[in-house]
Structures are given as C-alpha cells and as structure tokens.
Amino acid sequence: MSEPLFVFRGIEKSFAKNKILRKVDLFLYPAKCILLSGKNGSGKTTLLKIVAGLEKPAEAEIEYSGKSLSWKKAIRNILKEIIYLHQQPLLFSGSVESNVAYGLRFTSLNRKQRRESVIKALEWSGLTDLANIQANTLSGGVQQRVAFTRAWILKPKVLLLDEPMSNMDHESREQARLLLCRMKSAGMSIVITSHVPQYFDGLTDVQFHLSNGQLAESKFSASNDSL
C-alpha cells in the first residue's frame, strides 16, 4: 500500500463535559474511500471538521510529508490539501459556471488558464449544458454535483463529504457516485459520512463506525470486494 497522504493521531474533542472524540486515529490514503457511520450526535461531522481544519481539537497530532506536526502547525497544509463539503450544498448566487470557477480566483492561474480549467471541469461533470443556469434554481442533486465540481477543480488531495446523497433521487445519486469514482480513480482520498452505506457500494474501501467517541471498523457489502 502507498504511503498515507495524512495521518491524524489521538484526536480528542469535548463540548462542555461531553467527550465527543477519544484518541481517534485516521489514516487517509490516496485513491481510497472511507465510509463513516454512527448515530446522530456521535461526532462524525465534528471529526470531519477537525480533519478539514475548520474545528480545533483538544488534542491531535498530524503526520504529513514525513513530518509530525501539531494541528496548529499543520493547519496551512490541511487547508490547502483538504476540502470539506457540507450536507447542504453551499452555492453562491450566480451561474453554475461562476460557482465552479470561484475558488480559482485564489490560485496562481491566469484568466485564460482559469477559463480552460472551468471548461474542462464542466465537461468532466456533465454540467456544460447548465453552465449559464442560476445554480440556486437547480435540484438538490444537481447542486451537489456543482459543489463536487467546484471542489474537484481545486485538485485537493482529500475530499470530506458529510451525508452527500441524503436529499437525492436515484438518478442523481448514480450521477454523483460516478463523479466520486472518477475522483478516487484519479488518486483523491475520500471520506464520507452516511446513514445509508448501500449508496456507496463499489466505492467504499473501508467502513468505520463512530460510537462513544471511538472508531471501530465495520463489515460492509461484499460488492466492494473487488476494490
């Protein structure tokens, strides 16, 4: 197996006197997908936000590029290489194209390069015909695909998805799953929280269950055995 992109060790987090995460370890490998299950309130979203650099842990050690760092010292690399997507797509007002292009404004690409990247991303996701449509008028499933594409165009090493298919019909789920399979095949590490593991058959490599602040590996469908 290849070396992990990131290793998070000993993650701890409490709210008031309630310890949500207890010495959680998480290894993120390229081209691998982790499915994370657990009851509401078990800490799944909190764990994703800590990994994404959006929530400060009480304790955590991060291994990146052969170095062991505190969460605070690793935050720059985390924010550069890891993207978190909320359950509800958080799209900006404007067209699908402008939403996909948004993050490129903060890169070193010039205007022509940004334009070429957006065209390629829209083709990749099957959104070319919707490029000029107002993003917030689209169905929830299509909005989620826009959010996926906006993340993909920035080429993160890790993508974190919080219940990404909870409000999709069957067709939208299949289209979204296809995009996730393409991301994984390209080397991206993916972590998904979901109450419905079957949505990700054929994509998941390992499933963990979060309970009482700790991760335990779970059994999952044999349809994943070919991965």
PAZAPA-4460 file (N, C-alpha, C; in steps of 0.05 Angstrom, whole numbers, plus 32768, in hexadecimal, padded with zeros to 4 digits):
% residues 227
    n_x    n_y    n_z   ca_x   ca_y   ca_z    c_x    c_y    c_z   seq   type   mol
   8011   7FE8   8000   8000   8000   8000   8012   8019   8000     1      M     A
   8008   802E   7FF2   8018   8047   7FF1   8017   8055   800C     2      S     A
   8029   8068   800E   802A   8078   8027   8011   8089   802A     3      E     A
   8007   808D   8042   7FF0   809E   8047   7FF6   80BB   8040     4      P     A
   7FE1   80C9   8037   7FE4   80E6   8031   7FE5   80F5   804C     5      L     A
   7FD4   80EE   805E   7FD3   80F9   8079   7FCE   80E3   808D     6      F     A
   7FD9   80E6   80A4   7FD2   80D5   80BB   7FCA   80E7   80D2     7      V     A
   7FB2   80E3   80DD   7FA9   80F2   80F4   7FA9   80DF   810C     8      F     A
   7FB8   80E6   8121   7FBA   80D4   8138   7FB0   80E1   8151     9      R     A
   7FA3   80D1   8162   7F9B   80DA   817C   7F89   80F2   817D    10      G     A
   7F76   80F3   816A   7F63   810A   8169   7F51   8108   8182    11      I     A
   7F50   811E   8190   7F3D   8120   81A7   7F2D   813A   81A5    12      E     A
   7F14   8138   81AC   7F03   8150   81AC   7EEC   814D   81BF    13      K     A
   7EE7   8162   81CF   7ED1   8162   81E2   7EC1   817B   81DE    14      S     A
   7EA7   8179   81E4   7E95   8190   81E5   7E89   8190   8202    15      F     A
   7E8F   81A6   8210   7E88   81A7   822D   7E96   818F   823A    16      A     A
   7E87   817E   8248   7E93   8167   8255   7E90   814D   8245    17      K     A
   7E86   8150   822C   7E80   8138   821C   7E97   8134   8208    18      N     A
   7EA6   811E   820C   7EBC   8117   81FB   7EB2   810A   81E1    19      K     A
   7EB4   8118   81CB   7EAA   810F   81B1   7EBD   80FC   81A3    20      I     A
   7ED7   8102   81A4   7EEB   80F2   8197   7F00   80EA   81AB    21      L     A
   7F08   80D0   81AB   7F1B   80C6   81BE   7F32   80B8   81B0    22      R     A
   7F48   80C6   81AD   7F60   80BA   81A2   7F5B   80AD   8187    23      K     A
   7F4D   80BB   8175   7F46   80B0   815B   7F5E   80B3   8148    24      V     A
   7F64   809D   813A   7F79   809D   8125   7F6C   8099   810A    25      D     A
   7F76   80A8   80F6   7F6A   80A6   80DB   7F81   80A8   80C7    26      L     A
   7F83   8094   80B5   7F98   8093   80A0   7F8A   8098   8086    27      F     A
   7F94   80AC   8077   7F88   80B3   805D   7F9B   80AC   8047    28      L     A
   7F93   8098   8037   7FA4   808E   8021   7F9A   8098   8006    29      Y     A
   7FAD   809C   7FF3   7FA4   80A4   7FD8   7F93   808E   7FCB    30      P     A
   7F7F   8096   7FBC   7F6E   8084   7FAD   7F60   8070   7FBF    31      A     A
   7F59   8078   7FD7   7F4A   8067   7FEA   7F33   8077   7FF5    32      K     A
   7F1D   8068   7FFA   7F05   8075   8005   7EFD   8068   801F    33      C     A
   7EFA   8079   8033   7EF1   8071   804E   7ED4   8079   8051    34      I     A
   7EC3   8067   805A   7EA8   806D   8061   7EA5   806D   807F    35      L     A
   7E9A   8082   808A   7E98   8087   80A6   7E7A   8087   80AF    36      L     A
   7E73   8074   80C0   7E57   8073   80C9   7E56   8078   80E7    37      S     A
   7E3E   807C   80F2   7E3B   8082   810E   7E21   8090   8112    38      G     A
   7E17   808F   812B   7DFE   809C   8131   7E00   80BB   812F    39      K     A
   7DEA   80C8   812C   7DEA   80E5   812E   7DF6   80EE   8148    40      N     A
   7E08   8101   8148   7E14   810B   8160   7E2C   80FB   8169    41      G     A
   7E34   80E7   8159   7E4B   80D6   8161   7E66   80E4   815C    42      S     A
   7E66   80F9   814D   7E7F   8108   8148   7E8A   8106   812C    43      G     A
   7E7A   80FB   8119   7E84   80F7   80FE   7E8B   8112   80F1    44      K     A
   7E79   8125   80F2   7E7E   813F   80E6   7E94   814D   80F4    45      T     A
   7E96   814B   810E   7EAC   8158   811D   7EC6   814C   8114    46      T     A
   7EC8   8132   8110   7EE1   8126   8107   7EE8   8130   80EC    47      L     A
   7ED5   8132   80D9   7EDC   813C   80BE   7EE6   8159   80C0    48      L     A
   7ED9   8169   80D0   7EE1   8185   80D2   7EFC   8189   80DE    49      K     A
   7F04   8177   80F1   7F1F   8178   80FC   7F33   8171   80E7    50      I     A
   7F2D   815C   80D8   7F3F   8153   80C2   7F42   8168   80AD    51      V     A
   7F2C   8177   80A8   7F2C   818D   8094   7F38   81A7   809E    52      A     A
   7F3F   81A8   80B7   7F4B   81C0   80C2   7F36   81D5   80CA    53      G     A
   7F1D   81CD   80CC   7F08   81E0   80D2   7EFF   81E0   80EF    54      L     A
   7F08   81CC   80FE   7F01   81C9   811A   7F1B   81C2   8129    55      E     A
   7F21   81D0   813E   7F3A   81CB   814D   7F36   81B4   8161    56      K     A
   7F47   81A0   8160   7F45   818A   8173   7F52   8191   818D    57      P     A
   7F4B   8182   81A2   7F58   8185   81BB   7F75   817A   81B9    58      A     A
   7F77   8164   81AB   7F91   8158   81A6   7F91   814B   818B    59      E     A
   7FA8   814B   817D   7FAB   813D   8164   7FC7   8141   815A    60      A     A
   7FD1   812C   814D   7FEC   812D   8140   7FE8   8125   8123    61      E     A
   7FF5   8134   8111   7FF1   812F   80F4   800C   8128   80E8    62      I     A
   800C   8112   80D8   8023   810B   80C8   801E   8113   80AB    63      E     A
   8030   8122   80A0   802D   812C   8084   8049   812F   8078    64      Y     A
   804D   8123   8061   8066   8124   8052   807E   811C   8064    65      S     A
   807A   8107   8074   808F   80FD   8085   8094   810C   809E    66      G     A
   8084   8121   80A4   8088   8131   80BC   8071   812D   80CF    67      K     A
   8077   812E   80E9   8062   812D   80FD   805D   8149   8108    68      S     A
   8044   8152   8105   803E   816E   810C   8026   816F   811F    69      L     A
   8024   8184   812E   800C   818A   813D   7FF7   8193   812A    70      S     A
   7FDD   8191   8132   7FC8   819A   8121   7FCC   81B8   8119    71      W     A
   7FD5   81C8   812C   7FD9   81E4   8126   7FEE   81E9   8111    72      K     A
   8004   81DA   8113   801A   81DD   80FF   8013   81D1   80E4    73      K     A
   8001   81BD   80E4   7FFA   81B0   80CB   7FE3   81BE   80BD    74      A     A
   7FD7   81D3   80C9   7FBF   81DE   80BF   7FC2   81E9   80A2    75      I     A
   7FD9   81F5   809C   7FDC   8200   8081   7FDB   81EA   806C    76      R     A
   7FE8   81D3   8071   7FE8   81BD   805E   7FCC   81B0   805D    77      N     A
   7FBF   81AF   8074   7FA4   81A4   8075   7F91   81B4   8063    78      I     A
   7F91   81CE   8067   7F7E   81E0   8058   7F85   81E0   803A    79      L     A
   7F9D   81DB   8033   7FA6   81DA   8017   7F9E   81C0   8009    80      K     A
   7F9F   81AA   8018   7F9D   8190   800C   7F82   8182   8011    81      E     A
   7F73   818B   8024   7F5A   817D   802C   7F42   8190   8029    82      I     A
   7F2D   8186   801D   7F14   8195   8019   7EFD   8186   8026    83      I     A
   7EED   8195   8035   7ED5   818A   8042   7EBC   8195   8035    84      Y     A
   7EA9   8183   802F   7E90   818C   8023   7E79   8185   8037    85      L     A
   7E69   8198   803D   7E53   8195   804F   7E3C   8185   8042    86      H     A
   7E2B   817A   8052   7E14   816B   8048   7E03   817A   8034    87      Q     A
   7DFE   8194   803A   7DEF   81A5   8028   7E03   81B5   8017    88      Q     A
   7E02   81B2   7FFD   7E15   81C1   7FEC   7E14   81DF   7FF1    89      P     A
   7E2A   81EB   7FF8   7E2C   8208   7FFD   7E35   8216   7FE4    90      L     A
   7E23   821C   7FD3   7E2A   8229   7FB9   7E26   8247   7FBB    91      L     A
   7E36   8255   7FAB   7E34   8272   7FAA   7E1E   827A   7F96    92      F     A
   7E13   8292   7F99   7E01   829C   7F85   7E10   829F   7F6A    93      S     A
   7E03   8298   7F55   7E11   8299   7F3B   7E0E   827F   7F2C    94      G     A
   7E1B   827E   7F15   7E18   8267   7F04   7E28   824F   7F0E    95      S     A
   7E22   8238   7F02   7E32   821F   7F08   7E4F   8224   7F01    96      V     A
   7E54   8231   7EEB   7E70   8236   7EE2   7E7E   8248   7EF6    97      E     A
   7E71   825D   7F00   7E7F   826F   7F13   7E84   8261   7F2E    98      S     A
   7E72   824F   7F36   7E76   823F   7F4E   7E8E   822D   7F4B    99      N     A
   7E90   821F   7F35   7EA6   820D   7F30   7EC1   821C   7F30   100      V     A
   7EC0   8234   7F24   7ED9   8244   7F21   7EE2   8252   7F3A   101      A     A
   7ED0   8254   7F4E   7ED5   8266   7F65   7EF1   8262   7F72   102      Y     A
   7EF7   824A   7F79   7F10   8245   7F88   7F29   824A   7F79   103      G     A
   7F27   824A   7F5E   7F3F   824E   7F4E   7F49   826B   7F50   104      L     A
   7F38   827D   7F5A   7F41   8299   7F5D   7F58   829C   7F71   105      R     A
   7F5B   8288   7F82   7F6F   8289   7F97   7F87   8278   7F90   106      F     A
   7F89   826F   7F77   7FA1   8260   7F6E   7FB3   8272   7F5D   107      T     A
   7FC8   8266   7F54   7FDB   8275   7F43   7FD5   8274   7F26   108      S     A
   7FBF   8267   7F1E   7FB7   8265   7F02   7FAF   8280   7EF7   109      L     A
   7FB7   8285   7EDE   7FAE   829D   7ED1   7F92   829A   7EC6   110      N     A
   7F86   82AF   7EBB   7F6A   82AE   7EB2   7F65   8298   7E9D   111      R     A
   7F77   8295   7E8A   7F73   8281   7E75   7F75   8265   7E81   112      K     A
   7F87   8261   7E93   7F8A   8246   7EA0   7F72   8240   7EB1   113      Q     A
   7F67   8254   7EBF   7F4F   824F   7ECF   7F38   8248   7EBD   114      R     A
   7F35   8256   7EA7   7F1F   8250   7E94   7F21   8234   7E89   115      R     A
   7F3A   822C   7E82   7F3E   8211   7E77   7F38   81FB   7E8C   116      E     A
   7F3F   8201   7EA5   7F3A   81EE   7EBB   7F1C   81EB   7EC0   117      S     A
   7F0D   8201   7EBE   7EF0   8200   7EC2   7EE2   81F1   7EAC   118      V     A
   7EEA   81F5   7E94   7EDF   81E6   7E7D   7EE3   81C8   7E81   119      I     A
   7EFC   81C1   7E88   7F02   81A5   7E8D   7EF2   8199   7EA4   120      K     A
   7EEF   81A9   7EB9   7EE0   819F   7ED1   7EC3   819B   7ECA   121      A     A
   7EB7   81AD   7EBB   7E9B   81AA   7EB4   7E97   8192   7EA2   122      L     A
   7EA9   818D   7E90   7EA8   8175   7E7F   7EAA   815C   7E90   123      E     A
   7EBD   815C   7EA2   7EC3   8145   7EB4   7EAA   813D   7EC4   124      W     A
   7E9B   8151   7ECD   7E84   814B   7EDE   7E69   814A   7ECF   125      S     A
   7E6A   814E   7EB5   7E51   814E   7EA5   7E3F   8166   7EAA   126      G     A
   7E4B   817C   7EB1   7E3C   8194   7EB7   7E3E   81AA   7EA2   127      L     A
   7E4A   81A4   7E8B   7E4F   81B8   7E77   7E35   81C6   7E6E   128      T     A
   7E20   81B6   7E6A   7E06   81C1   7E60   7DF9   81D2   7E75   129      D     A
   7E02   81D1   7E8E   7DF5   81E0   7EA4   7E07   81F8   7EAC   130      L     A
   7E1C   81FD   7E9D   7E31   8210   7EA6   7E25   822B   7EAC   131      A     A
   7E11   8234   7E9D   7E07   824F   7EA0   7DED   8251   7EB1   132      N     A
   7DE5   823A   7EBC   7DCD   823A   7ECD   7DD4   8243   7EE9   133      I     A
   7DC2   8251   7EF6   7DC6   8259   7F12   7DC7   8240   7F23   134      Q     A
   7DDD   823D   7F32   7DE2   8225   7F41   7DCD   821F   7F56   135      A     A
   7DC3   8234   7F62   7DB0   8230   7F78   7D94   8229   7F6F   136      N     A
   7D8F   8228   7F54   7D75   8220   7F4A   7D75   8202   7F42   137      T     A
   7D8B   81F5   7F45   7D8D   81D9   7F3D   7D84   81C6   7F53   138      L     A
   7D7F   81AD   7F4C   7D77   8199   7F60   7D8E   8195   7F74   139      S     A
   7D87   8189   7F8B   7D9C   8184   7F9F   7DB2   8172   7F95   140      G     A
   7DAB   815E   7F85   7DBF   814C   7F7B   7DD2   8159   7F68   141      G     A
   7DC8   816B   7F56   7DD9   8179   7F44   7DEA   818D   7F53   142      V     A
   7DDF   819A   7F67   7DEF   81AD   7F77   7E06   819F   7F84   143      Q     A
   7E01   8186   7F8D   7E17   8178   7F9A   7E2D   8171   7F86   144      Q     A
   7E25   816B   7F6D   7E39   8166   7F58   7E49   817F   7F52   145      R     A
   7E3C   8196   7F53   7E4A   81AF   7F50   7E5F   81B3   7F66   146      V     A
   7E56   81AD   7F7F   7E68   81AF   7F96   7E80   819C   7F93   147      A     A
   7E7B   8183   7F8A   7E90   8170   7F85   7EA4   817B   7F71   148      F     A
   7E99   8187   7F5B   7EAA   8191   7F45   7EBB   81A9   7F4F   149      T     A
   7EAE   81BA   7F5F   7EBD   81D1   7F6A   7ED4   81C8   7F7C   150      R     A
   7ED0   81B2   7F89   7EE6   81A7   7F9A   7EFB   8199   7F88   151      A     A
   7EF2   818A   7F74   7F04   817A   7F63   7F17   818C   7F54   152      W     A
   7F0E   81A3   7F4B   7F1E   81B5   7F3A   7F36   81C0   7F49   153      I     A
   7F35   81C0   7F64   7F4B   81C9   7F74   7F60   81B4   7F7A   154      L     A
   7F5A   819B   7F71   7F6D   8185   7F73   7F76   817F   7F90   155      K     A
   7F64   817D   7FA3   7F6C   8176   7FBE   7F76   8159   7FBF   156      P     A
   7F86   8153   7FD3   7F8E   8137   7FD7   7F79   8127   7FE6   157      K     A
   7F69   8135   7FF6   7F54   8128   8006   7F3A   8137   8004   158      V     A
   7F24   8128   8000   7F09   8133   7FFF   7EF9   8127   8015   159      L     A
   7EED   8137   8026   7EDC   812F   803C   7EBF   8136   8036   160      L     A
   7EAD   8122   8037   7E91   8126   802F   7E7F   811D   8046   161      L     A
   7E6F   8130   804F   7E5C   812B   8066   7E40   8126   805B   162      D     A
   7E38   810C   805C   7E1E   8104   8052   7E18   810F   8036   163      E     A
   7E29   810A   8022   7E27   8118   8009   7E0F   8110   7FF8   164      P     A
   7E02   80F9   7FFD   7DED   80F0   7FEC   7DD2   80ED   7FFA   165      M     A
   7DCF   80FB   8011   7DB7   80F7   8021   7D9E   8102   8014   166      S     A
   7DA1   8116   8002   7D89   8122   7FF6   7D88   811E   7FD8   167      N     A
   7D93   8108   7FCF   7D93   8103   7FB2   7D81   80EC   7FAA   168      M     A
   7D76   80ED   7F92   7D67   80D6   7F87   7D7C   80C2   7F7C   169      D     A
   7D72   80AC   7F73   7D84   8096   7F6A   7D96   809F   7F53   170      H     A
   7D8B   80AC   7F3F   7D9B   80B5   7F28   7DB1   80C8   7F31   171      E     A
   7DAA   80DB   7F42   7DBE   80EF   7F4C   7DD4   80E1   7F5C   172      S     A
   7DCD   80CD   7F6C   7DE0   80BE   7F7B   7DF4   80B0   7F69   173      R     A
   7DEA   80A4   7F54   7DFB   8095   7F42   7E0E   80A8   7F34   174      E     A
   7E05   80BF   7F2C   7E16   80D3   7F1E   7E2B   80DD   7F32   175      Q     A
   7E23   80E2   7F4B   7E37   80EC   7F5F   7E4B   80D6   7F65   176      A     A
   7E42   80BD   7F67   7E54   80A7   7F6D   7E69   80A3   7F57   177      R     A
   7E60   80A7   7F3E   7E73   80A5   7F28   7E89   80BA   7F2A   178      L     A
   7E82   80D3   7F32   7E96   80E8   7F35   7EA9   80E1   7F4C   179      L     A
   7E9F   80D5   7F61   7EB0   80CE   7F78   7EC3   80B7   7F6F   180      L     A
   7EB9   80A4   7F5F   7ECB   808F   7F55   7EE1   809A   7F44   181      C     A
   7EDB   80AF   7F34   7EEF   80BB   7F23   7F04   80C9   7F34   182      R     A
   7EFB   80D7   7F4A   7F0E   80E4   7F5C   7F20   80D0   7F69   183      M     A
   7F15   80BA   7F72   7F25   80A6   7F80   7F39   8099   7F6C   184      K     A
   7F30   8094   7F54   7F42   8088   7F40   7F59   809A   7F39   185      S     A
   7F55   80B4   7F3C   7F6A   80C8   7F36   7F7D   80CB   7F4E   186      A     A
   7F78   80BD   7F64   7F8B   80BE   7F7A   7F81   80CD   7F93   187      G     A
   7F69   80D7   7F92   7F5F   80E6   7FA9   7F57   80D4   7FBF   188      M     A
   7F5C   80DC   7FD8   7F52   80CE   7FF0   7F37   80DA   7FF7   189      S     A
   7F24   80C9   7FFD   7F08   80D2   8002   7EFF   80C6   801C   190      I     A
   7EF3   80D7   802D   7EE6   80CE   8046   7EC9   80D7   8044   191      V     A
   7EB6   80C5   8049   7E9A   80CA   8046   7E8B   80C2   8060   192      I     A
   7E7A   80D3   806A   7E68   80CB   807F   7E4D   80C5   8073   193      T     A
   7E41   80AF   807C   7E26   80A8   8071   7E19   8094   8084   194      S     A
   7DFE   8096   8085   7DEE   8083   8093   7DE5   806C   8080   195      H     A
   7DEC   806F   8066   7DE3   805B   8052   7DFC   8051   8043   196      V     A
   7E0B   803D   804E   7E23   8034   8041   7E1F   802A   8025   197      P     A
   7E07   801F   801F   7E01   8014   8004   7E04   8028   7FEE   198      Q     A
   7E01   8042   7FF4   7E04   8056   7FDF   7E20   8056   7FD4   199      Y     A
   7E33   804B   7FE3   7E4F   804D   7FDB   7E5C   8032   7FD5   200      F     A
   7E4B   801E   7FCF   7E55   8004   7FC7   7E67   8007   7FAE   201      D     A
   7E7D   7FFA   7FAE   7E90   7FFB   7F98   7EA3   8013   7F9A   202      G     A
   7E9F   8024   7FAD   7EB1   803B   7FB1   7EC1   8039   7FCB   203      L     A
   7EB4   802E   7FE0   7EC0   802C   7FFA   7ED6   8017   7FFC   204      T     A
   7EEC   801E   8009   7F02   800B   800E   7F01   8001   802B   205      D     A
   7EF9   8012   803D   7EF7   800B   8059   7EE1   801B   8066   206      V     A
   7ED3   800E   8079   7EBE   801C   8087   7EC4   801C   80A5   207      Q     A
   7EC1   8034   80B1   7EC5   8037   80CE   7EAB   8040   80DA   208      F     A
   7EA6   8037   80F3   7E8F   8040   8102   7E99   8050   811A   209      H     A
   7E8E   8067   811E   7E96   8079   8134   7E81   8076   814A   210      L     A
   7E8B   806D   8162   7E79   806A   8179   7E89   806E   8192   211      S     A
   7E7D   807D   81A5   7E8A   8083   81BE   7EA6   808F   81BA   212      N     A
   7EA7   809F   81A5   7EC0   80AE   81A0   7ED6   809F   8193   213      G     A
   7ED1   8086   818B   7EE6   8075   8180   7EDE   8069   8165   214      Q     A
   7EF1   8064   8154   7EED   8058   813A   7EF1   803A   813C   215      L     A
   7EDF   802B   812F   7EE2   800E   812D   7EDC   8006   8110   216      A     A
   7EED   7FF4   8105   7EE8   7FEC   80E9   7ECF   7FDB   80E8   217      E     A
   7EBF   7FE0   80D3   7EA6   7FD1   80CF   7EA8   7FBF   80B6   218      S     A
   7E97   7FAB   80B6   7E94   7F9B   809E   7E83   7FAA   808A   219      K     A
   7E88   7FA7   8070   7E77   7FB3   805D   7E73   7FA0   8045   220      F     A
   7E62   7FA8   8033   7E59   7F97   801D   7E6F   7F8A   800D   221      S     A
   7E6B   7F71   8007   7E7F   7F62   7FF7   7E82   7F6D   7FDB   222      A     A
   7E70   7F7F   7FD3   7E72   7F8C   7FB8   7E8B   7F9D   7FB7   223      S     A
   7E97   7FA3   7FCE   7EAF   7FB3   7FCE   7EC9   7FA3   7FCC   224      N     A
   7EC6   7F88   7FCC   7EDE   7F78   7FCE   7EF1   7F7B   7FB7   225      D     A
   7EE7   7F85   7FA0   7EF8   7F88   7F89   7F0A   7FA0   7F8A   226      S     A
   7F05   7FB1   7F9E   7F15   7FCA   7FA0   7F31   7FC4   7FA9   227      L     A
***
